[in-house]
Amino acid sequence: MKDKTRSLIEIHIAVVLFGLSGLFARYVGQPAVIIALGRVFFASISMYLFFRYSGTDISLGSKRDYFTLAAAGLMLAVHWTTFFLSIQVSTVAIGVLTFSTFPLFITFLEPLIFGEKIKITDVICAFVMFAGVMIIVPEFHLSNNITLGIIWGMTCSLTYAALSLINRKFVKKYSGRLIAFYEQGTATLVLLPAFFIYRPVFTVTSIFLLVLLGVLFTAAAHSMFINGMKSIRAQTAGMIASLESVYGIAAAAVFLGEIPSFNEFAGGALILSAAIYSTLKASKAAE
């Protein structure tokens, strides 16, 4: 199997897991920041155990790398907190769909940072996906919780775009697991004060869900996604990741009874079409 094909498979599996993770915002029964803390805490612990028992060297090459990944961890903390906030104040659909706009940021930031020529097809795909999101979002009244969900979701989108570009640079030097470990470990430290502020009370079920969210839906999924970026561009990975909105809406319909409207189906079709085109284009380049 060619490297680019393997990378595409890894990213698609990761995105399925990401799409289902939005459900935890409803099932865990904790504030968004506590869910985000539990997510990164159990993810970083599971990765540390993996490195310890596999004898993997977890040192980085320079102080600059430590600082940059720490900054990425801060962005990750903001990203996941705002993601769960968006879902809690609005709906799963709003959370995952506003998050899915991050390829639009990447499309224009990636050429500036890496000096690559911007491609008209990438711009078209990004705007098609954004149009899909606009079709699905029902209203924009400032007094509406939907608006708050959109604001948190767009913040989530912007931080993830920046995070993806940092990951693209470091995945050439370090494994996806190691990058994710440092990012999630830093995010844990950033979010830890929230534990003492909120003083959450956990049930056995909520602890189990947070462990599941951290280990499978975060540690494994995040590592696969970052590792998959070794052979494909961040913009392509971003397009594929927008399928998270489709998976998230479908899961919300099945498990939460949030049945998509006609507009949600129409917008989802645009997002899916752009993502499939981006994937096929990357696969053709791998041949």
C-alpha positions in Angstrom: 0.0 0.0 0.0 1.4 3.4 -1.0 2.1 6.0 1.7 -0.5 8.4 0.4 -3.2 5.7 0.3 -2.4 4.6 3.8 -2.5 8.2 5.0 -5.9 8.7 3.5 -7.3 5.6 5.2 -5.9 6.7 8.6 -7.4 10.2 8.3 -10.8 8.8 7.3 -10.9 6.4 10.3 -9.9 9.3 12.6 -12.6 11.5 11.2 -15.3 8.9 11.9 -14.2 8.8 15.5 -14.0 12.6 15.6 -17.6 12.8 14.3 -18.9 10.6 17.1 -17.1 12.5 19.8 -19.6 15.4 19.8 -22.1 13.1 21.4 -20.1 13.1 24.6 -21.0 16.8 25.2 -24.5 15.6 25.9 -23.9 12.2 27.6 -21.1 13.1 30.1 -23.2 15.7 32.0 -20.3 18.1 32.8 -19.3 21.6 31.7 -17.6 21.8 28.4 -14.2 22.7 29.9 -14.3 19.6 32.2 -15.2 17.3 29.3 -12.2 18.8 27.4 -10.0 18.3 30.4 -11.1 14.7 30.9 -10.5 14.1 27.2 -6.9 15.4 27.1 -6.0 13.9 30.5 -6.9 10.3 29.7 -5.5 10.7 26.2 -2.1 11.9 27.5 -2.0 9.2 30.2 -2.7 6.5 27.7 0.0 7.8 25.4 2.5 8.1 28.2 1.9 4.4 29.1 2.4 3.4 25.5 5.7 5.2 25.3 6.8 3.9 28.7 6.2 0.2 27.9 7.4 0.4 24.3 10.6 2.1 25.4 10.1 5.0 23.0 12.3 8.1 23.4 10.0 11.1 23.9 12.6 13.8 23.9 12.4 16.6 21.3 15.2 18.0 19.2 15.3 21.5 20.5 13.9 24.0 23.1 12.1 25.7 20.2 10.2 22.5 19.4 9.1 22.2 23.0 7.9 25.8 23.0 6.0 25.4 19.7 4.3 22.2 20.7 3.3 23.8 24.0 1.7 26.6 22.0 -0.1 24.0 19.9 -1.3 22.4 23.1 -2.8 25.7 24.2 -4.6 26.0 20.9 -5.8 22.4 21.3 -7.3 23.2 24.8 -9.2 26.2 23.3 -10.3 24.1 20.3 -11.9 21.3 22.3 -13.4 23.5 24.9 -15.1 25.7 22.3 -16.2 22.6 20.4 -18.1 21.2 23.3 -19.4 24.7 24.3 -20.8 25.1 20.8 -22.7 21.8 21.0 -23.9 22.4 24.6 -25.4 25.9 23.8 -26.9 24.9 20.5 -26.9 21.5 18.7 -24.5 18.8 17.6 -25.1 19.9 14.0 -24.1 23.5 14.7 -21.0 22.4 16.6 -19.7 20.0 13.9 -20.7 22.1 11.0 -19.1 25.4 12.1 -16.0 23.5 13.0 -15.9 22.1 9.5 -15.2 25.5 8.1 -11.5 25.3 9.1 -10.4 24.2 5.6 -11.4 27.7 4.5 -8.8 29.2 6.9 -6.2 26.6 5.9 -6.7 27.2 2.2 -5.5 30.8 2.5 -3.1 30.4 5.5 -1.1 27.4 4.1 0.3 29.2 1.0 1.4 32.1 3.2 3.1 30.0 5.8 4.7 27.4 3.5 5.2 29.5 0.4 3.1 27.3 -1.8 1.1 28.5 -4.7 -2.6 28.7 -3.9 -4.7 26.4 -6.2 -8.0 27.6 -7.6 -9.5 24.1 -7.1 -8.7 24.3 -3.4 -10.3 27.7 -3.1 -13.4 26.4 -4.9 -13.6 23.3 -2.6 -13.3 25.4 0.5 -16.1 27.8 -0.6 -18.3 24.9 -1.6 -17.9 23.4 1.9 -18.5 26.8 3.5 -21.7 27.2 1.3 -22.8 23.8 2.6 -22.4 25.0 6.2 -24.3 28.2 5.5 -27.2 26.2 4.1 -27.4 24.1 7.2 -27.1 26.8 9.8 -30.8 27.9 10.3 -30.5 31.4 11.7 -28.2 34.1 12.8 -30.1 36.2 15.4 -27.7 37.6 18.0 -30.1 36.8 20.8 -30.3 33.2 19.8 -28.3 30.3 21.3 -27.6 29.2 17.7 -25.6 32.4 17.2 -23.6 31.6 20.4 -23.0 28.1 19.0 -21.7 29.5 15.8 -19.3 31.9 17.5 -17.9 29.1 19.7 -17.8 26.8 16.6 -15.9 29.3 14.5 -13.4 29.9 17.3 -13.0 26.1 17.4 -12.5 26.1 13.6 -9.8 28.9 13.6 -7.7 27.3 16.4 -7.8 23.9 14.6 -6.7 25.4 11.4 -3.6 26.9 13.1 -3.0 23.6 14.9 -3.2 21.7 11.6 -0.5 23.8 10.1 1.8 23.4 13.1 1.3 19.6 12.9 2.1 19.6 9.2 5.6 21.0 10.0 6.3 18.7 13.0 5.0 15.5 11.5 8.1 15.5 9.3 10.3 15.3 12.4 8.3 13.4 14.9 5.7 10.6 15.1 2.0 11.5 15.2 1.8 9.9 18.7 4.6 12.0 20.1 3.2 15.2 18.7 -0.3 14.4 20.1 1.3 13.5 23.5 2.9 16.9 23.9 -0.1 18.8 22.7 -2.6 16.9 24.9 -0.2 17.0 27.9 0.1 20.7 27.6 -3.7 21.1 27.1 -4.2 19.1 30.3 -2.0 21.6 32.2 -3.8 24.5 30.7 -7.3 23.1 31.6 -6.4 21.7 35.0 -7.4 24.9 37.0 -11.0 24.3 35.7 -11.1 21.2 37.9 -10.6 23.2 41.1 -12.9 26.0 39.9 -15.9 23.7 39.0 -15.1 20.9 41.5 -17.1 18.4 39.4 -18.8 15.3 40.9 -18.4 12.2 38.6 -20.4 9.1 38.3 -19.0 5.7 37.3 -20.7 6.2 33.9 -19.3 9.7 33.3 -15.7 8.5 34.2 -16.1 5.5 31.8 -17.3 7.9 29.0 -14.3 10.3 29.6 -11.9 7.4 29.5 -13.4 6.1 26.3 -13.4 9.7 24.9 -9.7 10.2 25.8 -8.3 6.8 24.8 -10.2 5.8 21.7 -11.8 9.0 20.4 -8.8 11.2 21.1 -5.5 9.4 21.6 -6.0 6.9 18.9 -7.9 9.2 16.5 -5.6 12.2 16.9 -2.5 10.1 16.4 -3.9 8.6 13.2 -5.0 11.9 11.9 -1.6 13.6 12.5 0.3 10.6 11.2 -1.8 10.6 8.1 -0.6 14.1 7.3 2.9 12.8 6.5 2.0 12.2 2.9 -0.8 14.6 2.1 -1.3 18.3 2.4 -3.0 19.9 5.4 -5.6 21.4 3.1 -6.5 17.9 1.8 -6.7 16.5 5.3 -8.9 19.5 6.2 -11.3 18.8 3.4 -11.6 15.1 4.5 -12.0 16.2 8.1 -15.1 18.1 7.2 -16.8 14.8 6.8 -16.9 14.9 10.6 -20.0 17.1 10.3 -21.8 14.4 8.2 -20.9 11.7 10.7 -21.8 13.9 13.7 -25.3 14.8 12.3 -26.0 11.2 11.5 -25.0 10.1 15.0 -27.1 12.9 16.6 -30.1 11.7 14.6 -29.7 8.1 15.7 -28.7 8.6 19.4 -30.2 12.0 20.3 -33.2 12.1 18.0 -32.0 15.3 16.2 -33.4 14.6 12.8 -31.7 16.6 10.0 -33.8 19.1 8.1 -33.9 19.4 4.3 -31.3 22.2 4.5 -29.0 20.0 6.6 -29.2 17.2 4.0 -28.5 19.7 1.2 -25.6 21.4 3.0 -24.2 18.0 4.0 -24.3 16.9 0.4 -22.1 19.9 -0.6 -19.6 19.2 2.2 -19.5 15.5 1.2 -19.0 16.3 -2.5 -16.1 18.6 -1.9 -14.4 16.2 0.5 -14.8 13.3 -1.9 -13.3 15.4 -4.7 -10.4 16.3 -2.5 -9.8 12.7 -1.6 -9.9 11.5 -5.2 -7.5 14.2 -6.2 -5.0 13.2 -3.5 -5.4 9.5 -4.5 -4.7 10.3 -8.1 -1.5 12.2 -7.1 -0.4 9.1 -5.2 -0.5 6.9 -8.4 
